[in-house]
Amino acid sequence: MIVKESRVIEFKRTYTDDIKKEILAFVNTSGGSVYIGIDDEGKNFPLENVDETILKITNSLRDSIRPDVTMFVKIECVDEMVIVNVQEGTRKPYYLTDKGLKPSGVYVRQGTSSAPASFEEIRNMIKLTDGDEYEQARSLEQDLTFDSIAVEFEAKGLALQAAQMRTLGLINGDKTFTNLGQLLSDQCRHSIKFAVFKGVKKGEFKTRKEMDGSLITQMRSAFDFLQLSNNLVATFSGLDRIEQYDYPEEVLREAMLNAIIHREYSFSGSTIVNIYDDRIEFVSLGGLVAGLFKEDLFLGISQPRNEKLANVFYRLKYIEAYGTGVQRIMQHYATLDVQPEIKVSQSAFVLVIPNMNYHKSILNKTATKMKKQHEIVMTYLKDNDVVNNKDIQSLLNVKQTRAYAIIREMTKIGLIEKKSSDKDNREYVVSVE
């Protein structure tokens, strides 16, 4: 004998369209039963047309709720009353087709009533059902369009219909958009933020820029912006004019692709690119994939965090092979004194790319200064047999540490050689080679 409504029992005097919300709440929680033909006080109100009520419920479940819940619902007729018995579903969250995966479309049971689920409850249900693989989990946003990526596929002679979207992982078996689909959609909720600073420290801004839209659009916009900041510098070697960009184009492309493809998108923050006079910092959220170490990257070892995203970029020919990006970047700096730097923490990955022209300029200035200092020392040695650390301090107006450095520099390039040393005064005596 039914006494009253509860967490697992709901009374309805007659059929209304809102009954689907009660069924939805039960399948999203721990199951329950909806009794149609009983009012809130438990009084019977026999239905005039039981078959029509059952048909309406069946049609509503088939047309209004996703994923399919019919396997978890059993409808029976008892004494001119319809009872809808609902089991807990295995593909939660179930949602109203016309509302999507948001509070207005997902209901749960709270006490004796059904209520919209919070975003956090929806996320937890998705995680428990779909697992921790972010790419293939169902997207909270289902009103997605793919105009940008469709243009890219068409330009590469590739099709992007429903079948291809399922194969690539943008849509799952329930015809629901995945997080990968959301990342590649025009409504992507992540972005890339650029900050251009004056000088070599994080202080005064020159400009800021944010790229949004599909990751494909962001990639193109980001690369274009990087190229605008990539100055072409001309120098002369004899009669030959030598032109060089601050950063090789391939380096910028690989660094930007690395930041986009390998970041952790379950974090809501933006990918950050900081541009200084002497370097560019690419900051991605997520750190390294578990099991990988920084040293592995220099060996070409790679385990993509977002394998399906990487596959889409591979299909579009934006990347040539997995795991070679860092090696390709390092090759461009093989003959230079300054090298790219990788910094890794538990939640962030930073790739620092040096400005070639800036560092060459600094080296040239240093070399010029050193050459003048060397010339002064060599002039002194024309009239003197030896020179020591104190002599160099006096000649060049430098401190003791710098004087030692100059002695080492001149010895290294063969201008002078060490003949003896005074251990008491810690001075080095040198003479012409």
Buried (B, 14 or more C-beta within 10 A) or exposed (E): EBEEBEBBBBBBBEBEEEBBBBBBBBBBBEBBBBBBBBEEEEEBBEBEEBEEBBEBBEEBBEEBBBBBBEEBBEBEBEEEBBBBBBBEBEBBBBBBEEBBBBBEBBBBBEEBEBEBBEEEBBBBBBBEBBEEBBBBBBBBBBEBEBEBBBBBBEEEEEEBEEEBBBEBBBBBEEEBBBBBBBBBBBBBBBBBBBBBBEEEEEEEEEEEBEBBBBBBBBBBBBBEBBEEBBEEBEEEEEEEEEEBBBBBEEBBBBBBBBBBBBBBBBBEBBBBBBBBBBBBBBBBBBBBBEEBEEEBBEEBEBBBBBBBBBBBBBBBEBBEEBBBBBBBBBEBBEEEEBEBEBEBEEEBBBBBBBBBBBBBBBEEEEEEEBEEBBEBBBEBBEEEEBBBBEBBBEBBEBEEEBBBBBBEBBBEEEBBEEEEBEEEEEBBBBBEE
